[in-house]
């Protein structure tokens, strides 16, 4: 939306191809390229490495995210899918003058600002499948399978007697 050159990682070549078709500058399959952080840094070599990593993996991927960064780069952690206890050499953060920033769900103002940005820039999220609330177990099963491309959504409708 703002002209970033995105290097996306995914678990399969097919997903990498789809992300590329959606506009990613480069893609890396982390199953076939286990040291994807170094590979990303090489792709971004003209600028010294990646400026900003959005980290969703957590404990088992944080080191790779740090490997991808340029000096003064930033890792924004929004997930801990692979674990919440990481061991890393702190000098990498200090020596590289990098920032490690935690991100969590914001308040209503943040949510409204996000939605305004999405509308203004005509961003369309990729939705794999939408389930009704009664199908929540099926939705979680689909999420666990990991074969999806995009978000799994659960539709919650307001009952006629709801006071919300």
C-alpha positions in Angstrom: 0.0 0.0 0.0 2.9 2.4 0.6 5.4 1.1 -1.9 7.3 -1.3 0.3 9.4 -4.0 -1.5 8.0 -7.0 0.4 10.0 -10.2 0.9 7.4 -12.8 2.0 8.1 -16.2 3.5 5.8 -19.2 3.4 5.8 -23.0 3.8 5.3 -24.0 0.2 6.3 -23.0 -3.3 2.6 -22.8 -4.3 1.9 -20.3 -1.5 5.0 -18.3 -2.4 3.8 -18.1 -6.0 0.4 -16.8 -4.9 2.0 -14.2 -2.7 4.2 -13.1 -5.6 1.1 -12.8 -7.8 -0.4 -10.5 -5.1 2.6 -8.2 -5.3 5.4 -9.5 -3.1 8.7 -8.4 -4.6 10.5 -11.7 -3.6 9.4 -14.9 -1.8 11.3 -17.5 0.3 10.1 -21.0 1.1 11.3 -21.4 4.7 10.9 -25.2 4.4 13.5 -25.4 1.6 15.5 -22.5 2.8 15.9 -23.0 6.6 18.3 -20.0 6.9 15.7 -17.7 5.3 17.0 -14.7 7.3 20.3 -14.7 5.5 18.6 -15.2 2.1 16.3 -12.2 2.8 19.3 -10.1 3.8 21.1 -11.0 0.5 18.0 -10.1 -1.5 17.9 -6.7 0.3 21.7 -6.3 0.0 21.6 -3.0 -1.8 20.2 -1.4 1.3 22.2 -3.5 3.8 19.4 -5.8 4.6 15.7 -5.8 5.5 14.4 -2.5 7.1 11.4 -4.1 8.8 10.4 -7.6 9.7 6.9 -8.5 10.8 7.6 -11.5 13.0 4.7 -13.9 13.6 6.6 -17.1 14.4 8.1 -16.3 17.8 10.7 -18.3 19.6 11.9 -20.5 16.7 11.9 -17.7 14.0 13.1 -14.6 15.9 16.8 -15.4 15.2 16.1 -15.7 11.4 14.3 -12.3 11.6 17.3 -10.7 13.2 19.6 -12.3 10.6 17.5 -10.6 7.9 17.8 -7.1 9.3 20.0 -4.2 8.3 21.7 -2.1 10.9 19.1 0.0 12.6 16.3 -2.3 11.3 13.2 -3.2 13.3 11.5 -6.5 14.1 7.8 -6.0 15.1 6.6 -9.1 16.9 2.9 -9.8 16.4 2.8 -13.5 17.1 4.4 -16.4 19.0 3.2 -19.3 16.9 6.3 -21.4 17.5 6.8 -20.7 21.1 7.1 -17.9 23.7 10.6 -18.6 25.2 13.5 -17.6 22.9 17.2 -17.9 23.5 19.3 -15.4 21.6 22.5 -13.5 21.8 21.7 -10.0 22.9 24.8 -8.5 21.4 23.1 -9.0 18.0 20.5 -6.4 19.0 23.0 -4.0 20.6 25.7 -4.3 17.9 23.2 -4.0 15.1 21.4 -1.1 16.8 18.1 -2.9 15.9 14.7 -2.4 17.5 12.6 -5.2 18.8 9.0 -4.1 19.2 6.0 -6.0 20.6 2.7 -5.4 18.9 -0.7 -6.3 20.5 -4.3 -5.5 19.7 -4.9 -1.9 20.2 -7.9 0.1 21.4 -11.0 1.1 19.5 -9.3 4.3 18.1 -6.4 2.1 16.7 -8.9 -0.3 15.2 -10.8 2.5 13.5 -7.6 4.1 12.2 -6.6 0.7 10.8 -9.9 0.3 9.0 -9.7 3.8 7.6 -6.2 3.0 6.2 -7.5 -0.2 4.7 -10.4 1.6 3.1 -8.3 4.5 1.9 -5.7 2.3 0.2 -8.2 -0.2 -1.0 -6.5 -3.1 0.7 -8.4 -6.4 0.4 -7.5 -9.1 2.9 -7.3 -12.6 1.6 -10.0 -14.8 3.2 -9.6 -18.5 2.8 -13.0 -19.4 4.3 -15.8 -18.0 6.4 -17.5 -20.2 9.0 -20.6 -19.5 11.0 -20.3 -19.4 14.8 -21.9 -22.9 15.0 -19.0 -24.2 12.9 -16.3 -22.9 15.1 -14.8 -26.3 15.7 -14.5 -26.8 11.9 -12.8 -23.4 11.6 -10.2 -24.3 14.2 -9.6 -27.7 12.4 -9.1 -25.8 9.2 -6.6 -23.5 10.9 -4.7 -26.4 12.4 -4.3 -28.1 9.0 -2.2 -25.2 7.8 -3.2 -25.8 4.2 -5.1 -22.5 3.9 -4.1 -19.4 2.0 -5.5 -16.4 3.8 -7.6 -15.9 6.9 -10.0 -18.3 8.5 -13.0 -16.2 9.7 -15.8 -16.9 12.1 -19.0 -15.0 11.4 -20.8 -13.7 14.5 -24.2 -12.2 14.0 -26.1 -10.2 16.5 -29.3 -11.8 17.7 -32.5 -9.8 17.5 -32.6 -9.7 21.3 -29.0 -8.6 21.7 -28.5 -5.3 23.6 -25.0 -4.7 22.1 
